[in-house]
Every structure is written in C-alpha cells, then in structure tokens.
C-alpha cells in the first residue's frame, strides 16, 4: 500500500467510523482497531506490533473525537460532572496500566483479546441486554474503582469506554441521556492517558513504520480525525431515518466476522 493509497484508506476509515459512531452511539474504536490491524498487515508491518499500533492510534483519535462529543453533551446539560470527577481519577491510572498491560502482551494474544471483546459487544447488540437500573448512589471510592477497571480494559482494546461506562451508569440509576453524556466525558481521560502511555511504551520498538510516535501512527491519526468528526453528524442524522433494528443486526454481524477473524489469526 503506497502513501497515497494509505492516506485515502485512513480518510475513508474515519468517515466509516464516524458514521457508525453517530448511528449507534458507540465509539469508533470497535471499527478503527480491526481496520487498522488489517491495513498495517497490508503495509507489511510486523504482526508482533500491528495490534499494539492499532490500539495506540485508535486511542489517540478518541482524544479529538471526544472533545467534540463533550462539547455537544455539556451544552445540553447531559454530563454529570459530579460522577465524572471521581471516575476520572481511577480512569487515568487504569488506562495507563491498561496500555502497559497491552505492551507486555504478544501481538497474537492482544488480537485474541480484542476478538473476544468484539464478539461480546456483538452479543450485547443482538440480545439488547442491559443491566437493571437501581436507585442507589455509588460512593466516590466505587466510582474511582470502576473507573479504573473501565480505563484498564478500554486501553487494552483501544476504545473510549462507552460500551462499558454507559451500562454501569444506567445500572446505578443515571438517566440514559446523562449516562451517554458522562460516558463521552470519560472517554477523554481514557484516551489521553492511554495514548500517552502507548507513545512511551512503544518508543523505539523495533519494526515501527516511519512517522510513528511509539505506538501511535501519525498518518492514520490525521486521516481518521479529519473525517470521523464531521461524519459522526451524518450518522446521527441517518439514525433518525433508517430502521435501527436491522442496522444493529447488520453491524453485529460485521462485529462477529471481525471477532472470529481476530481469534483465528491470533
């Protein structure tokens, strides 16, 4: 894959990831990470680092996309900052530990973990499972601990954490609108901590392509960010015009194919 072909691919990937994020309210990392792994394989990047590079780059894109999302949700009063602050403290530490954990894993093992996670998300979309809401008020220590766990797993698989944060917040009785808005805010510390740690962990790693800063590949980051933010608005508009039930089934099928592919290759 030449440089122009690669740039066109990354721009297209950003458009697809942004559209899907707008359609389903999920982070684009579920699509960005697998697509980047496949793209890096085409570019001849070693399988020992392709998944790590994809995860780090995906987290870096979330830094930019989450800023736009936070602004929108905050403007609508949908961010529970009282919940965000204690969660963010745990998230920052958990995401850093997650990036370090991922760096210690082999490429095959990391791809296997991502594959299992993608399959679990697909199952959740098909079944529509969500935890039962309660009316209890979580303590700050619980919020910090849960934030740490969410940050840890999110940094391993390269997502902003919405698939984990929203179910937890609804479980503790937060209204869905506020759960989504607060989850969007939580994506920023996950992304910042995870991306910076991936840069440090991957610094000087053998086999990295040119224009990489540790496990963050700058051409892919640029192409994805340029297109994902505007196309997220396109996805949000389409969500009101298309059959959500069938869209979710088709997307879940795509996730199953991706998950199985990762498990086989891992």
C-alpha positions in Angstrom: 0.0 0.0 0.0 1.5 3.3 -1.2 1.4 6.5 0.8 -1.5 8.0 -1.2 -3.4 4.8 -1.1 -2.8 4.6 2.7 -4.0 8.2 3.2 -7.1 7.6 1.2 -7.8 4.4 3.2 -7.4 6.3 6.5 -9.7 9.1 5.4 -12.3 6.5 4.4 -11.9 4.7 7.6 -12.5 7.9 9.5 -15.7 8.5 7.6 -17.0 5.0 8.2 -16.0 5.0 11.9 -17.6 8.4 12.4 -20.8 7.4 10.7 -21.2 4.2 12.7 -20.5 6.1 15.9 -23.3 8.5 15.0 -25.6 5.7 14.0 -25.2 3.5 17.1 -23.9 5.8 19.8 -20.8 3.7 20.2 -17.1 4.7 19.9 -15.4 4.2 16.5 -12.7 2.2 18.1 -14.6 -1.0 17.6 -14.1 -0.5 13.8 -10.9 1.5 13.8 -8.8 -1.0 15.7 -9.6 -4.0 13.5 -9.4 -2.0 10.3 -6.0 -0.6 11.3 -4.7 -4.1 12.1 -5.7 -5.2 8.6 -4.2 -2.1 7.0 -1.0 -2.5 8.8 -0.8 -6.1 7.7 -1.2 -4.9 4.1 1.6 -2.4 4.6 3.9 -5.2 5.8 4.1 -4.1 9.4 5.0 -7.0 11.7 2.2 -8.8 13.4 4.1 -8.5 16.6 3.3 -4.8 16.8 0.4 -4.2 14.4 -2.3 -4.7 17.0 -0.4 -2.5 19.5 0.0 0.2 16.9 -3.7 0.0 16.0 -4.8 0.3 19.7 -2.5 3.2 20.4 -3.6 5.1 17.3 -7.2 4.4 18.0 -6.9 5.9 21.5 -5.2 8.9 20.0 -8.2 9.5 17.7 -10.5 9.4 20.6 -8.7 12.4 22.2 -10.0 14.6 19.3 -13.4 13.0 18.8 -14.3 13.0 22.5 -13.6 16.8 22.7 -16.3 17.4 20.1 -18.7 15.0 21.8 -18.1 16.5 25.3 -18.9 20.0 24.0 -22.2 18.8 22.5 -23.3 16.9 25.6 -22.2 19.6 28.0 -24.2 22.2 26.0 -27.3 20.0 26.6 -26.6 19.7 30.3 -26.1 15.9 29.9 -22.7 15.5 31.6 -22.8 14.5 35.3 -19.6 16.2 36.4 -20.2 15.1 40.0 -19.8 11.5 38.8 -17.2 12.2 36.2 -14.6 13.6 38.6 -14.2 10.6 40.9 -14.4 8.2 37.9 -11.7 10.2 36.0 -9.2 9.8 38.8 -9.5 6.0 38.5 -9.6 6.1 34.7 -6.3 8.0 34.3 -4.5 5.3 36.4 -6.4 2.4 34.9 -5.8 3.5 31.3 -2.1 3.9 31.9 -2.0 0.4 33.4 -4.0 -1.0 30.5 -1.6 0.4 28.0 1.3 -1.0 29.9 -0.5 -4.4 30.1 -1.2 -4.4 26.3 2.5 -3.6 25.7 3.5 -6.7 27.6 1.3 -9.0 25.5 2.3 -10.6 22.3 0.6 -9.5 19.1 -1.3 -12.7 18.8 -2.6 -12.6 22.4 -3.7 -8.9 22.1 -5.6 -9.7 18.9 -7.3 -12.6 20.6 -8.4 -10.4 23.5 -9.8 -7.8 21.0 -11.6 -10.6 19.1 -13.3 -11.8 22.3 -14.3 -8.3 23.3 -15.8 -7.5 19.9 -17.8 -10.8 20.0 -19.2 -9.8 23.4 -20.3 -6.4 22.1 -22.0 -8.1 19.2 -23.9 -10.4 21.5 -25.0 -7.4 23.6 -26.3 -5.6 20.5 -28.2 -8.7 19.3 -29.8 -9.5 22.6 -30.3 -5.9 23.7 -29.0 -6.9 27.2 -28.6 -4.1 29.7 -28.3 -4.2 33.5 -31.3 -3.5 35.6 -31.4 0.1 36.8 -31.3 0.8 40.6 -31.8 3.9 42.7 -28.6 3.6 44.8 -26.0 6.3 44.9 -22.5 5.0 44.4 -19.7 6.2 46.7 -16.7 8.0 45.3 -14.5 5.0 46.1 -16.7 2.8 44.0 -16.8 5.3 41.1 -13.0 5.5 41.2 -12.5 1.8 41.3 -15.0 1.2 38.5 -13.4 4.0 36.5 -10.0 2.2 37.0 -11.4 -1.0 35.6 -13.1 0.6 32.7 -9.9 2.6 31.8 -7.8 -0.5 32.1 -9.9 -2.7 29.7 -10.6 0.2 27.3 -6.9 1.0 26.9 -6.1 -2.7 26.1 -8.7 -2.9 23.3 -8.3 0.7 22.1 -11.8 2.2 22.7 -13.2 5.2 24.5 -15.1 3.0 27.0 -18.7 3.9 26.1 -19.7 0.2 25.8 -18.6 -0.2 29.4 -19.4 3.1 31.0 -23.0 3.5 29.8 -24.2 0.2 31.2 -22.6 0.9 34.6 -24.0 4.3 34.9 -27.5 3.2 33.9 -27.2 0.3 36.5 -26.6 2.8 39.3 -29.7 4.8 38.2 -28.3 7.5 36.0 -30.8 8.6 33.2 -29.7 7.3 29.8 -29.2 10.8 28.4 -26.8 11.7 31.3 -25.2 8.2 31.1 -24.3 8.8 27.5 -23.1 12.3 28.1 -21.0 11.4 31.1 -19.6 8.4 29.2 -18.5 10.7 26.5 -16.6 12.8 29.0 -15.0 9.7 30.5 -13.6 8.9 27.0 -11.2 11.9 27.2 -9.1 10.8 30.2 -9.1 7.2 28.8 -7.8 8.4 25.5 -5.2 10.9 26.8 -3.8 8.5 29.4 -3.9 5.5 27.1 -2.4 7.3 24.1 0.4 9.0 26.0 1.4 5.7 27.7 1.3 3.9 24.3 3.7 6.5 23.0 6.0 5.9 25.8 5.7 2.1 25.9 6.2 1.8 22.1 9.0 4.3 21.9 11.9 2.8 19.9 10.2 -0.5 19.4 11.7 -2.5 16.5 9.6 -2.6 13.3 7.6 0.6 13.8 6.9 2.4 10.5 8.1 5.9 9.7 6.0 8.8 11.3 5.2 6.7 14.3 5.5 8.1 17.9 5.7 5.0 19.9 2.5 3.0 19.2 0.7 6.0 17.6 0.9 6.1 13.7 0.5 9.8 12.8 -0.7 9.4 9.1 -3.6 7.2 10.3 -4.4 9.5 13.2 -4.6 12.5 10.9 -6.7 10.8 8.2 -9.2 9.3 10.7 -9.6 12.5 12.8 -10.2 14.7 9.7 -13.2 12.6 8.6 -14.6 11.0 11.8 -15.9 14.1 13.5 -18.0 15.5 10.5 -19.3 12.1 9.6 -20.4 11.4 13.1 -23.0 14.1 12.5 -24.0 12.3 9.2 -24.5 9.1 11.2 -26.7 10.9 13.8 -28.9 12.2 11.0 -29.2 8.7 9.4 -30.1 7.2 12.7 -33.4 9.0 12.6 -34.2 7.8 9.1 -33.2 4.2 8.9 -34.5 1.0 10.6 -32.4 0.9 13.8 -33.3 -2.8 14.5 -31.9 -4.1 11.2 -28.9 -1.7 11.3 -27.9 -3.1 14.7 -28.3 -6.7 13.4 -26.1 -6.0 10.4 -23.5 -4.2 12.5 -23.5 -7.1 15.0 -22.9 -9.5 12.1 -19.9 -7.4 11.0 -18.6 -7.5 14.5 -18.9 -11.3 14.6 -16.9 -11.6 11.4 -14.3 -9.3 12.8 -14.1 -11.1 16.1 -13.8 -14.5 14.5 -11.2 -13.2 12.2 -9.1 -11.9 15.1 -9.4 -15.2 17.0 -8.4 -17.2 14.0 -5.4 -15.0 13.2 -4.5 -14.7 16.8 
